[in-house]
Amino acid sequence: MSYKVMGITAGRKNSNAEILLKEALMACEDAGAEVIMINLRDFNILDCTGCTACTQGMSQGKNVGCVLDKKDDKKRIMDVMLAQDAVIYSVPTYDLMPSATYLKFAQRSLAYETAFLETIGAIEHKERIAGLISVGGSTRAWQSMALEGMQATMFTTDFKVVDMLLATRVPGPAQCLLDDGLMARAHKMGENIMKALAMPEGERKWVGDEDMGWCPNCHSNALVLGERQWDGLFYPIECQVCGAGGTLEKTEDGKWKFVIQKDGLLKDRTTVSGRAKHLEEIGKTQGEQFFENPEAMATVAQRKAKYTAKKFRGID
């Protein structure tokens, strides 16, 4: 069976992010995959306007799409991307987080929320996997939210992350080519993608470095103190990325590990059912408590006038 694998980068042409991506894709190609690649810098992607039209539609069980679909290249890319079996993303980080070029593209994906579209029968379920590469000039200390930021953009379009690579200390153009170990690891990512695709659907799992990250569910390095959620659910410790809940426990060798509790994956954002819980929240807080509440909307309109009328001097 020939699998479709797409590469998406947001870095400079023929430099670190693009080169590492090509190395991974060549491994996929060698294994028989049908490979395509794009650089987001070649496309026109508009910023999300925050109009909430897509989520208003979701709260009413309707697929209204994105109001910008006919104005830029986002839908053109998404139509191809969502038809792939796997996508490898390779993104530079300039200051802790994924680059703005990538985030602008990713944050426009809410209108393509697959959990919602599958729920209303607009699309059929398709299992997709992803590999993530983050590239920066320093150590992890200055890329501390890079992979996690990319992970956070995978849920909406239902890509299961099976491998991640943090490429560090490559600030110069194409400097990654001086690091044979890094290039080999990028090639290994392509091999891992094909390894995961060869697994039966429904059984595809993490194939990256076994000990990567605090979270055993998504392998991120981001844990936060829990807080009571909109429906009363509470976990002492939460994974900031996937939403897994549990506690920190000390191991026999004196180290700490994150242990997910029995109901800790109830709202796992890496699953369709987990994200469906968030759709319930949208329906409650945006629909029932606002758009379907004339009194609340009237109160907002009345109080908003004060802020609409207030003007401050800008930059001359």
Disulfide bonds with the S-S distance in Angstrom:
none
